[in-house]
């Protein structure tokens, strides 16, 4: 691990970013260029003290999870992310699809969407990034353990994941999840991450196993979905999907039709945000956030 070069790379990467580049307000007058250290730490989900020590070349060797979080916070490209890993003495992720590194172009758009829910999801259902509106609508994925951030896995193994879906819509959504996974695995039969996900679901969920045997394969690129929010109630939202160049990541934007009841409720959701969502009943409330800590 080259602490000096790692610190220099982190500082230069931070200074090249403006608050608007990551969806933050400009705020008070800034004496130095770029983002503040505490802003990067917040975006990466770690303490300011820990990130500061990394930038001052006096921190411990960061874990792969922390490196991935920092790369995402600094909006690094794939090549820059690999360089970051090498400076920290780690092998870069070999499987880019399973690495969880969000394409900078998708993050750039996500950062500018502050009035409607939007999130970046991998083609097998891993939630990679959310804006605050999406976290308020469907729960904060970053508050869950990494292996519980897959929407398909949670839908078939965690009853709480279905509480935001009207009962009459649940069977059709289950079929859509399975059909999408089958289409992805058919296109990439050597994808170990997708294969492990399917294998685990077939073993753990009889419902998934039965639907898998139906051999339906379809990727949903546009849809209308209904959500039951514990505070604002039922929302009917159009889902627009923007694909990455490799088609393995999707930016999903949820919009309400103009002058509809759902638009009014979406505006209310923007006002109450995560604060009121966290005060809902325990079954609706996401787990408390996990803060990245330096490895022991």
URURGI-V674863 format. One record per residue. N is the residue number from 1. RES is the residue in one small letter. SS is DSSP state (2 for helix, 1 for strand, 0 for the rest). PSI is psi as a letter, one per 40 degrees, with the letter a starting at -180 (NA if undefined). D_CENTER is the distance of its C-alpha to the mean C-alpha in Angstrom with 2 decimals. Layout:
n: {N & N}
res: {RES & RES}
ss: {SS & SS}
psi: {PSI & PSI}
d_center: {D_CENTER & D_CENTER}
//
This chain:
n: {1 & 2 & 3 & 4 & 5 & 6 & 7 & 8 & 9 & 10 & 11 & 12 & 13 & 14 & 15 & 16 & 17 & 18 & 19 & 20 & 21 & 22 & 23 & 24 & 25 & 26 & 27 & 28 & 29 & 30 & 31 & 32 & 33 & 34 & 35 & 36 & 37 & 38 & 39 & 40 & 41 & 42 & 43 & 44 & 45 & 46 & 47 & 48 & 49 & 50 & 51 & 52 & 53 & 54 & 55 & 56 & 57 & 58 & 59 & 60 & 61 & 62 & 63 & 64 & 65 & 66 & 67 & 68 & 69 & 70 & 71 & 72 & 73 & 74 & 75 & 76 & 77 & 78 & 79 & 80 & 81 & 82 & 83 & 84 & 85 & 86 & 87 & 88 & 89 & 90 & 91 & 92 & 93 & 94 & 95 & 96 & 97 & 98 & 99 & 100 & 101 & 102 & 103 & 104 & 105 & 106 & 107 & 108 & 109 & 110 & 111 & 112 & 113 & 114 & 115 & 116 & 117 & 118 & 119 & 120 & 121 & 122 & 123 & 124 & 125 & 126 & 127 & 128 & 129 & 130 & 131 & 132 & 133 & 134 & 135 & 136 & 137 & 138 & 139 & 140 & 141 & 142 & 143 & 144 & 145 & 146 & 147 & 148 & 149 & 150 & 151 & 152 & 153 & 154 & 155 & 156 & 157 & 158 & 159 & 160 & 161 & 162 & 163 & 164 & 165 & 166 & 167 & 168 & 169 & 170 & 171 & 172 & 173 & 174 & 175 & 176 & 177 & 178 & 179 & 180 & 181 & 182 & 183 & 184 & 185 & 186 & 187 & 188 & 189 & 190 & 191 & 192 & 193 & 194 & 195 & 196 & 197 & 198 & 199 & 200 & 201 & 202 & 203 & 204 & 205 & 206 & 207 & 208 & 209 & 210 & 211 & 212 & 213 & 214 & 215 & 216 & 217 & 218 & 219 & 220 & 221 & 222 & 223 & 224 & 225 & 226 & 227 & 228 & 229 & 230 & 231 & 232 & 233 & 234 & 235 & 236 & 237 & 238 & 239 & 240 & 241 & 242 & 243 & 244 & 245 & 246 & 247 & 248 & 249 & 250 & 251 & 252 & 253 & 254 & 255 & 256 & 257 & 258 & 259 & 260 & 261 & 262 & 263 & 264 & 265 & 266 & 267 & 268 & 269 & 270 & 271 & 272 & 273 & 274 & 275 & 276 & 277 & 278 & 279 & 280 & 281 & 282 & 283 & 284 & 285 & 286 & 287 & 288 & 289 & 290 & 291 & 292 & 293 & 294 & 295 & 296}
res: {x & x & x & x & x & x & x & x & x & x & x & x & x & x & x & x & x & x & x & x & x & x & x & x & x & x & x & x & x & x & x & x & x & x & x & x & x & x & x & x & x & x & x & x & x & x & x & x & x & x & x & x & x & x & x & x & x & x & x & x & x & x & x & x & x & x & x & x & x & x & x & x & x & x & x & x & x & x & x & x & x & x & x & x & x & x & x & x & x & x & x & x & x & x & x & x & x & x & x & x & x & x & x & x & x & x & x & x & x & x & x & x & x & x & x & x & x & x & x & x & x & x & x & x & x & x & x & x & x & x & x & x & x & x & x & x & x & x & x & x & x & x & x & x & x & x & x & x & x & x & x & x & x & x & x & x & x & x & x & x & x & x & x & x & x & x & x & x & x & x & x & x & x & x & x & x & x & x & x & x & x & x & x & x & x & x & x & x & x & x & x & x & x & x & x & x & x & x & x & x & x & x & x & x & x & x & x & x & x & x & x & x & x & x & x & x & x & x & x & x & x & x & x & x & x & x & x & x & x & x & x & x & x & x & x & x & x & x & x & x & x & x & x & x & x & x & x & x & x & x & x & x & x & x & x & x & x & x & x & x & x & x & x & x & x & x & x & x & x & x & x & x & x & x & x & x & x & x & x & x & x & x & x & x & x & x & x & x & x & x & x & x & x & x & x & x}
ss: {0 & 0 & 2 & 2 & 2 & 2 & 2 & 2 & 2 & 2 & 2 & 2 & 2 & 2 & 2 & 0 & 0 & 0 & 2 & 2 & 2 & 2 & 0 & 0 & 0 & 0 & 0 & 0 & 0 & 0 & 0 & 0 & 0 & 0 & 0 & 0 & 2 & 2 & 2 & 2 & 2 & 2 & 2 & 2 & 0 & 1 & 0 & 2 & 2 & 2 & 2 & 2 & 2 & 2 & 2 & 0 & 0 & 0 & 0 & 0 & 0 & 0 & 0 & 2 & 2 & 2 & 2 & 2 & 2 & 2 & 2 & 2 & 2 & 0 & 0 & 0 & 0 & 2 & 2 & 2 & 2 & 2 & 2 & 2 & 2 & 2 & 2 & 0 & 0 & 0 & 0 & 0 & 0 & 0 & 0 & 0 & 0 & 0 & 0 & 0 & 0 & 0 & 0 & 2 & 2 & 2 & 2 & 2 & 2 & 2 & 2 & 0 & 0 & 0 & 0 & 0 & 0 & 1 & 1 & 1 & 1 & 1 & 0 & 0 & 0 & 1 & 1 & 1 & 1 & 1 & 0 & 2 & 2 & 2 & 2 & 2 & 2 & 2 & 0 & 0 & 2 & 2 & 2 & 0 & 0 & 2 & 2 & 2 & 0 & 1 & 2 & 2 & 2 & 2 & 2 & 2 & 2 & 0 & 2 & 2 & 2 & 2 & 0 & 0 & 0 & 0 & 2 & 2 & 2 & 2 & 2 & 2 & 2 & 2 & 2 & 2 & 2 & 2 & 2 & 2 & 2 & 2 & 2 & 2 & 2 & 2 & 2 & 0 & 0 & 0 & 0 & 2 & 2 & 2 & 2 & 2 & 2 & 2 & 2 & 2 & 2 & 2 & 2 & 2 & 0 & 2 & 2 & 2 & 2 & 2 & 2 & 2 & 0 & 0 & 0 & 0 & 0 & 0 & 0 & 0 & 0 & 1 & 1 & 1 & 1 & 1 & 1 & 1 & 1 & 0 & 0 & 0 & 1 & 1 & 1 & 1 & 1 & 1 & 1 & 1 & 1 & 1 & 1 & 0 & 0 & 0 & 0 & 0 & 1 & 1 & 1 & 1 & 1 & 1 & 1 & 0 & 0 & 0 & 0 & 0 & 2 & 2 & 2 & 2 & 2 & 2 & 2 & 2 & 2 & 2 & 2 & 2 & 2 & 2 & 2 & 2 & 2 & 0 & 0 & 0 & 0 & 0 & 0 & 0 & 0 & 0 & 0 & 0 & 0 & 0 & 0 & 1 & 0 & 0 & 0 & 0}
psi: {h & g & d & d & d & d & d & d & d & d & d & d & d & d & d & e & h & i & d & d & d & e & f & i & i & d & a & i & h & h & e & i & i & a & i & i & d & d & d & d & d & d & d & e & f & i & i & d & d & d & d & d & d & d & e & e & f & e & i & i & h & i & i & d & d & d & d & d & d & d & d & d & d & e & f & i & i & d & d & d & d & d & d & d & d & d & d & e & f & i & h & i & h & d & g & d & d & e & d & e & h & h & h & d & d & d & d & d & d & d & d & e & g & e & e & i & h & i & i & h & h & i & e & e & e & h & h & d & i & i & i & d & d & d & d & d & d & e & i & h & d & e & e & i & i & d & e & f & e & h & d & d & d & d & d & e & e & h & d & d & d & e & d & e & h & i & d & e & e & d & d & d & d & d & d & d & d & d & d & d & d & d & d & d & d & d & d & g & e & e & h & d & d & d & d & d & d & d & d & d & d & d & d & d & h & d & d & d & d & d & d & d & e & e & f & h & h & h & h & h & e & i & i & h & i & h & i & h & h & e & d & e & a & h & h & h & i & h & h & h & h & h & i & i & d & e & e & e & i & h & h & h & h & h & i & i & i & h & f & i & d & d & d & d & d & d & d & d & d & d & d & d & a & d & d & d & d & e & e & i & i & d & d & e & h & i & i & i & i & h & h & h & i & i & i & NA}
d_center: {28.46 & 29.62 & 28.78 & 30.63 & 28.95 & 25.48 & 26.23 & 27.61 & 24.67 & 22.20 & 24.62 & 25.17 & 21.51 & 21.02 & 24.20 & 23.42 & 20.51 & 21.49 & 19.73 & 19.37 & 17.48 & 14.44 & 15.11 & 17.44 & 21.01 & 23.87 & 25.56 & 28.82 & 30.70 & 29.26 & 31.74 & 29.63 & 27.54 & 23.79 & 21.31 & 22.60 & 21.77 & 20.56 & 18.07 & 16.59 & 16.66 & 14.88 & 12.02 & 11.95 & 12.43 & 15.97 & 19.51 & 21.28 & 24.19 & 22.41 & 20.90 & 24.36 & 26.10 & 24.11 & 25.16 & 28.68 & 29.06 & 29.82 & 26.72 & 26.40 & 24.86 & 21.06 & 19.24 & 17.07 & 14.02 & 15.10 & 15.85 & 12.45 & 11.07 & 14.07 & 13.73 & 10.34 & 12.02 & 15.13 & 13.73 & 15.77 & 16.73 & 16.93 & 20.52 & 19.89 & 17.23 & 19.96 & 22.51 & 20.64 & 20.58 & 24.26 & 25.29 & 23.90 & 25.91 & 23.18 & 23.08 & 20.26 & 17.96 & 20.19 & 17.80 & 15.49 & 13.75 & 12.99 & 12.29 & 8.52 & 9.81 & 8.46 & 11.68 & 13.12 & 14.48 & 11.36 & 10.15 & 13.74 & 13.71 & 10.60 & 12.38 & 15.43 & 14.35 & 15.35 & 17.45 & 15.44 & 12.13 & 9.63 & 6.10 & 5.49 & 6.21 & 8.72 & 12.21 & 12.55 & 9.78 & 7.11 & 3.68 & 2.63 & 2.48 & 4.86 & 8.54 & 10.95 & 12.42 & 9.62 & 9.36 & 13.14 & 13.39 & 11.54 & 10.86 & 8.70 & 6.34 & 6.99 & 10.51 & 10.74 & 12.07 & 10.20 & 12.27 & 11.44 & 7.77 & 9.33 & 10.39 & 13.72 & 14.61 & 14.19 & 16.03 & 18.95 & 19.17 & 18.26 & 20.53 & 18.55 & 15.77 & 18.59 & 19.90 & 17.87 & 19.47 & 23.22 & 25.35 & 26.93 & 23.66 & 22.37 & 24.53 & 23.65 & 19.87 & 20.54 & 22.60 & 20.02 & 17.37 & 20.15 & 21.53 & 18.32 & 18.03 & 21.73 & 21.55 & 18.96 & 21.10 & 24.20 & 23.06 & 22.00 & 24.26 & 23.94 & 20.17 & 20.37 & 16.77 & 17.18 & 20.70 & 19.86 & 17.39 & 20.16 & 22.85 & 21.31 & 20.74 & 24.29 & 25.69 & 23.95 & 23.97 & 27.28 & 25.79 & 23.33 & 26.27 & 28.52 & 26.21 & 25.59 & 29.36 & 29.55 & 28.29 & 26.46 & 24.25 & 22.46 & 19.30 & 18.49 & 18.01 & 19.12 & 19.66 & 20.49 & 18.86 & 20.17 & 18.47 & 20.51 & 19.41 & 21.52 & 22.70 & 22.94 & 23.68 & 23.21 & 21.26 & 21.75 & 19.23 & 19.30 & 16.23 & 16.49 & 14.67 & 14.75 & 14.77 & 14.52 & 17.97 & 17.57 & 16.18 & 13.68 & 10.54 & 10.49 & 9.84 & 10.79 & 12.88 & 14.73 & 18.23 & 21.36 & 24.78 & 27.03 & 29.34 & 27.94 & 27.55 & 23.82 & 23.72 & 25.63 & 23.33 & 20.23 & 22.15 & 22.90 & 19.29 & 18.70 & 21.68 & 20.96 & 17.23 & 15.80 & 19.33 & 20.92 & 18.07 & 18.51 & 22.20 & 22.01 & 23.58 & 22.36 & 21.30 & 18.94 & 17.66 & 14.47 & 15.53 & 16.29 & 13.79 & 14.46 & 15.51 & 15.65 & 19.37 & 21.62 & 22.72 & 26.19}
//
